[in-house]
Amino acid sequence: MNETPVTMIAAFTIRDAETYSRYAKGFFPLLKKHGGRFITYDDATVTLEGTSPGGRFVMFRFPSEEAARRWYNDPEYQKLSKHRRASTDASFLTMVHEALPQP
């Protein structure tokens, strides 16, 4: 497994703000539990090329792919994520590996 830092990028449209708020409240403690760090979110991104799915973009980081997978597979997170799945239309949740330093 890759041990370089990874950034998670999520894009989704919130359909039910009340249900989504339950997810958001529980998200940060679980992120921290797995060594993650929140970077940003944006509800008004600007796409310069290509097709944007629109909605909200969220970025957060883990020290490794292994930490990101532990977070995602954590039964507590999977239980919490039911609120996100019920309240949003997700375009993607993508893991991006940090580029390795060039020799």
Rosetta constraint file for C-alpha pairs under 8 A:
AtomPair CA 1 CA 65 HARMONIC 6.96 0.50
AtomPair CA 1 CA 66 HARMONIC 6.78 0.50
AtomPair CA 2 CA 64 HARMONIC 6.80 0.50
AtomPair CA 2 CA 65 HARMONIC 5.81 0.50
AtomPair CA 2 CA 66 HARMONIC 7.34 0.50
AtomPair CA 3 CA 63 HARMONIC 7.55 0.50
AtomPair CA 3 CA 64 HARMONIC 4.73 0.50
AtomPair CA 3 CA 65 HARMONIC 6.08 0.50
AtomPair CA 3 CA 66 HARMONIC 7.04 0.50
AtomPair CA 4 CA 63 HARMONIC 6.70 0.50
AtomPair CA 4 CA 64 HARMONIC 5.12 0.50
AtomPair CA 4 CA 65 HARMONIC 7.02 0.50
AtomPair CA 4 CA 97 HARMONIC 6.74 0.50
AtomPair CA 4 CA 98 HARMONIC 6.19 0.50
AtomPair CA 4 CA 100 HARMONIC 7.52 0.50
AtomPair CA 5 CA 61 HARMONIC 7.20 0.50
AtomPair CA 5 CA 62 HARMONIC 5.79 0.50
AtomPair CA 5 CA 63 HARMONIC 4.33 0.50
AtomPair CA 5 CA 64 HARMONIC 4.41 0.50
AtomPair CA 5 CA 65 HARMONIC 6.75 0.50
AtomPair CA 5 CA 97 HARMONIC 6.28 0.50
AtomPair CA 5 CA 98 HARMONIC 5.61 0.50
AtomPair CA 6 CA 61 HARMONIC 5.76 0.50
AtomPair CA 6 CA 62 HARMONIC 5.47 0.50
AtomPair CA 6 CA 63 HARMONIC 6.48 0.50
AtomPair CA 6 CA 64 HARMONIC 5.74 0.50
AtomPair CA 6 CA 65 HARMONIC 5.97 0.50
AtomPair CA 6 CA 68 HARMONIC 7.58 0.50
AtomPair CA 6 CA 95 HARMONIC 6.32 0.50
AtomPair CA 6 CA 96 HARMONIC 5.40 0.50
AtomPair CA 6 CA 97 HARMONIC 4.47 0.50
AtomPair CA 6 CA 98 HARMONIC 5.68 0.50
AtomPair CA 7 CA 59 HARMONIC 6.71 0.50
AtomPair CA 7 CA 60 HARMONIC 5.70 0.50
AtomPair CA 7 CA 61 HARMONIC 4.33 0.50
AtomPair CA 7 CA 62 HARMONIC 6.44 0.50
AtomPair CA 7 CA 95 HARMONIC 5.82 0.50
AtomPair CA 7 CA 96 HARMONIC 5.14 0.50
AtomPair CA 7 CA 97 HARMONIC 6.52 0.50
AtomPair CA 7 CA 98 HARMONIC 7.44 0.50
AtomPair CA 8 CA 58 HARMONIC 7.89 0.50
AtomPair CA 8 CA 59 HARMONIC 5.56 0.50
AtomPair CA 8 CA 60 HARMONIC 5.30 0.50
AtomPair CA 8 CA 61 HARMONIC 5.92 0.50
AtomPair CA 8 CA 62 HARMONIC 7.91 0.50
AtomPair CA 8 CA 93 HARMONIC 6.83 0.50
AtomPair CA 8 CA 94 HARMONIC 5.56 0.50
AtomPair CA 8 CA 95 HARMONIC 4.63 0.50
AtomPair CA 8 CA 96 HARMONIC 6.22 0.50
AtomPair CA 9 CA 57 HARMONIC 6.95 0.50
AtomPair CA 9 CA 58 HARMONIC 5.67 0.50
AtomPair CA 9 CA 59 HARMONIC 4.70 0.50
AtomPair CA 9 CA 60 HARMONIC 6.88 0.50
AtomPair CA 9 CA 92 HARMONIC 7.78 0.50
AtomPair CA 9 CA 93 HARMONIC 5.68 0.50
AtomPair CA 9 CA 94 HARMONIC 5.18 0.50
AtomPair CA 9 CA 95 HARMONIC 6.52 0.50
AtomPair CA 9 CA 96 HARMONIC 7.62 0.50
AtomPair CA 10 CA 56 HARMONIC 7.90 0.50
AtomPair CA 10 CA 57 HARMONIC 5.53 0.50
AtomPair CA 10 CA 58 HARMONIC 5.12 0.50
AtomPair CA 10 CA 59 HARMONIC 6.59 0.50
AtomPair CA 10 CA 90 HARMONIC 7.82 0.50
AtomPair CA 10 CA 91 HARMONIC 7.58 0.50
AtomPair CA 10 CA 92 HARMONIC 5.54 0.50
AtomPair CA 10 CA 93 HARMONIC 4.26 0.50
AtomPair CA 10 CA 94 HARMONIC 6.29 0.50
AtomPair CA 11 CA 53 HARMONIC 7.18 0.50
AtomPair CA 11 CA 54 HARMONIC 7.49 0.50
AtomPair CA 11 CA 55 HARMONIC 6.71 0.50
AtomPair CA 11 CA 56 HARMONIC 5.56 0.50
AtomPair CA 11 CA 57 HARMONIC 4.51 0.50
AtomPair CA 11 CA 58 HARMONIC 6.55 0.50
AtomPair CA 11 CA 90 HARMONIC 6.10 0.50
AtomPair CA 11 CA 91 HARMONIC 5.34 0.50
AtomPair CA 11 CA 92 HARMONIC 5.45 0.50
AtomPair CA 11 CA 93 HARMONIC 6.65 0.50
AtomPair CA 12 CA 53 HARMONIC 7.70 0.50
AtomPair CA 12 CA 54 HARMONIC 7.40 0.50
AtomPair CA 12 CA 55 HARMONIC 5.46 0.50
AtomPair CA 12 CA 56 HARMONIC 5.36 0.50
AtomPair CA 12 CA 57 HARMONIC 6.73 0.50
AtomPair CA 12 CA 88 HARMONIC 6.20 0.50
AtomPair CA 12 CA 89 HARMONIC 5.43 0.50
AtomPair CA 12 CA 90 HARMONIC 4.13 0.50
AtomPair CA 12 CA 91 HARMONIC 5.34 0.50
AtomPair CA 12 CA 92 HARMONIC 7.10 0.50
AtomPair CA 13 CA 54 HARMONIC 7.20 0.50
AtomPair CA 13 CA 55 HARMONIC 4.42 0.50
AtomPair CA 13 CA 56 HARMONIC 5.89 0.50
AtomPair CA 13 CA 88 HARMONIC 5.35 0.50
AtomPair CA 13 CA 89 HARMONIC 5.18 0.50
AtomPair CA 13 CA 90 HARMONIC 6.46 0.50
AtomPair CA 14 CA 20 HARMONIC 7.18 0.50
AtomPair CA 14 CA 55 HARMONIC 7.25 0.50
AtomPair CA 14 CA 56 HARMONIC 7.57 0.50
AtomPair CA 14 CA 87 HARMONIC 6.05 0.50
AtomPair CA 14 CA 88 HARMONIC 4.41 0.50
AtomPair CA 14 CA 89 HARMONIC 6.62 0.50
AtomPair CA 15 CA 87 HARMONIC 5.40 0.50
AtomPair CA 15 CA 88 HARMONIC 5.25 0.50
AtomPair CA 15 CA 89 HARMONIC 7.20 0.50
AtomPair CA 16 CA 20 HARMONIC 6.17 0.50
AtomPair CA 16 CA 87 HARMONIC 4.79 0.50
AtomPair CA 16 CA 88 HARMONIC 6.93 0.50
AtomPair CA 17 CA 21 HARMONIC 6.02 0.50
AtomPair CA 17 CA 87 HARMONIC 7.09 0.50
AtomPair CA 18 CA 22 HARMONIC 7.00 0.50
AtomPair CA 19 CA 23 HARMONIC 7.05 0.50
AtomPair CA 19 CA 83 HARMONIC 5.92 0.50
AtomPair CA 19 CA 84 HARMONIC 7.45 0.50
AtomPair CA 19 CA 86 HARMONIC 7.55 0.50
AtomPair CA 19 CA 87 HARMONIC 5.82 0.50
AtomPair CA 20 CA 24 HARMONIC 6.28 0.50
AtomPair CA 20 CA 83 HARMONIC 5.98 0.50
AtomPair CA 20 CA 84 HARMONIC 5.53 0.50
AtomPair CA 20 CA 87 HARMONIC 5.49 0.50
AtomPair CA 20 CA 88 HARMONIC 7.43 0.50
AtomPair CA 21 CA 25 HARMONIC 6.09 0.50
AtomPair CA 22 CA 26 HARMONIC 6.65 0.50
AtomPair CA 22 CA 83 HARMONIC 6.65 0.50
AtomPair CA 23 CA 27 HARMONIC 6.01 0.50
AtomPair CA 23 CA 80 HARMONIC 5.93 0.50
AtomPair CA 23 CA 81 HARMONIC 6.45 0.50
AtomPair CA 23 CA 83 HARMONIC 5.43 0.50
AtomPair CA 23 CA 84 HARMONIC 5.76 0.50
AtomPair CA 24 CA 28 HARMONIC 7.27 0.50
AtomPair CA 26 CA 30 HARMONIC 6.81 0.50
AtomPair CA 26 CA 80 HARMONIC 6.95 0.50
AtomPair CA 27 CA 31 HARMONIC 6.13 0.50
AtomPair CA 27 CA 77 HARMONIC 7.77 0.50
AtomPair CA 27 CA 80 HARMONIC 7.75 0.50
AtomPair CA 28 CA 32 HARMONIC 6.17 0.50
AtomPair CA 28 CA 38 HARMONIC 7.92 0.50
AtomPair CA 29 CA 33 HARMONIC 6.08 0.50
AtomPair CA 30 CA 34 HARMONIC 6.51 0.50
AtomPair CA 30 CA 71 HARMONIC 7.13 0.50
AtomPair CA 30 CA 77 HARMONIC 6.78 0.50
AtomPair CA 31 CA 35 HARMONIC 6.54 0.50
AtomPair CA 31 CA 36 HARMONIC 4.84 0.50
AtomPair CA 31 CA 37 HARMONIC 6.74 0.50
AtomPair CA 31 CA 38 HARMONIC 7.78 0.50
AtomPair CA 31 CA 71 HARMONIC 6.94 0.50
AtomPair CA 32 CA 36 HARMONIC 5.15 0.50
AtomPair CA 32 CA 37 HARMONIC 6.66 0.50
AtomPair CA 34 CA 62 HARMONIC 7.71 0.50
AtomPair CA 34 CA 67 HARMONIC 5.93 0.50
AtomPair CA 34 CA 68 HARMONIC 7.35 0.50
AtomPair CA 34 CA 70 HARMONIC 7.02 0.50
AtomPair CA 34 CA 71 HARMONIC 5.67 0.50
AtomPair CA 35 CA 62 HARMONIC 6.08 0.50
AtomPair CA 35 CA 63 HARMONIC 6.75 0.50
AtomPair CA 35 CA 67 HARMONIC 6.95 0.50
AtomPair CA 36 CA 60 HARMONIC 6.91 0.50
AtomPair CA 36 CA 61 HARMONIC 5.38 0.50
AtomPair CA 36 CA 62 HARMONIC 4.41 0.50
AtomPair CA 36 CA 63 HARMONIC 6.99 0.50
AtomPair CA 36 CA 67 HARMONIC 7.84 0.50
AtomPair CA 36 CA 68 HARMONIC 7.67 0.50
AtomPair CA 37 CA 60 HARMONIC 5.63 0.50
AtomPair CA 37 CA 61 HARMONIC 5.14 0.50
AtomPair CA 37 CA 62 HARMONIC 6.45 0.50
AtomPair CA 38 CA 59 HARMONIC 6.66 0.50
AtomPair CA 38 CA 60 HARMONIC 4.32 0.50
AtomPair CA 38 CA 61 HARMONIC 6.36 0.50
AtomPair CA 39 CA 58 HARMONIC 7.83 0.50
AtomPair CA 39 CA 59 HARMONIC 5.38 0.50
AtomPair CA 39 CA 60 HARMONIC 4.85 0.50
AtomPair CA 39 CA 61 HARMONIC 6.96 0.50
AtomPair CA 40 CA 58 HARMONIC 5.91 0.50
AtomPair CA 40 CA 59 HARMONIC 5.39 0.50
AtomPair CA 40 CA 60 HARMONIC 6.95 0.50
AtomPair CA 41 CA 56 HARMONIC 6.89 0.50
AtomPair CA 41 CA 57 HARMONIC 5.45 0.50
AtomPair CA 41 CA 58 HARMONIC 4.21 0.50
AtomPair CA 41 CA 59 HARMONIC 6.21 0.50
AtomPair CA 42 CA 56 HARMONIC 5.66 0.50
AtomPair CA 42 CA 57 HARMONIC 5.35 0.50
AtomPair CA 42 CA 58 HARMONIC 6.64 0.50
AtomPair CA 43 CA 55 HARMONIC 5.84 0.50
AtomPair CA 43 CA 56 HARMONIC 4.43 0.50
AtomPair CA 43 CA 57 HARMONIC 6.52 0.50
AtomPair CA 44 CA 54 HARMONIC 7.98 0.50
AtomPair CA 44 CA 55 HARMONIC 7.41 0.50
AtomPair CA 44 CA 56 HARMONIC 7.31 0.50
AtomPair CA 45 CA 54 HARMONIC 7.64 0.50
AtomPair CA 45 CA 56 HARMONIC 7.95 0.50
AtomPair CA 45 CA 57 HARMONIC 7.49 0.50
AtomPair CA 47 CA 51 HARMONIC 7.26 0.50
AtomPair CA 47 CA 52 HARMONIC 6.10 0.50
AtomPair CA 53 CA 91 HARMONIC 6.47 0.50
AtomPair CA 62 CA 67 HARMONIC 6.17 0.50
AtomPair CA 62 CA 68 HARMONIC 5.75 0.50
AtomPair CA 63 CA 67 HARMONIC 6.60 0.50
AtomPair CA 63 CA 68 HARMONIC 7.92 0.50
AtomPair CA 64 CA 68 HARMONIC 6.46 0.50
AtomPair CA 65 CA 69 HARMONIC 6.14 0.50
AtomPair CA 65 CA 97 HARMONIC 7.75 0.50
AtomPair CA 66 CA 70 HARMONIC 6.18 0.50
AtomPair CA 67 CA 71 HARMONIC 6.23 0.50
AtomPair CA 68 CA 72 HARMONIC 6.22 0.50
AtomPair CA 69 CA 73 HARMONIC 5.91 0.50
AtomPair CA 70 CA 74 HARMONIC 5.76 0.50
AtomPair CA 71 CA 77 HARMONIC 6.83 0.50
AtomPair CA 72 CA 77 HARMONIC 6.42 0.50
AtomPair CA 72 CA 78 HARMONIC 6.98 0.50
AtomPair CA 73 CA 77 HARMONIC 7.07 0.50
AtomPair CA 73 CA 78 HARMONIC 6.64 0.50
AtomPair CA 74 CA 78 HARMONIC 6.26 0.50
AtomPair CA 75 CA 79 HARMONIC 6.12 0.50
AtomPair CA 76 CA 80 HARMONIC 6.27 0.50
AtomPair CA 77 CA 81 HARMONIC 5.90 0.50
AtomPair CA 78 CA 82 HARMONIC 6.71 0.50
AtomPair CA 80 CA 84 HARMONIC 7.54 0.50
AtomPair CA 81 CA 85 HARMONIC 6.19 0.50
AtomPair CA 82 CA 86 HARMONIC 6.00 0.50
AtomPair CA 83 CA 87 HARMONIC 6.11 0.50
AtomPair CA 84 CA 88 HARMONIC 5.86 0.50
AtomPair CA 85 CA 89 HARMONIC 7.26 0.50
AtomPair CA 85 CA 90 HARMONIC 7.55 0.50
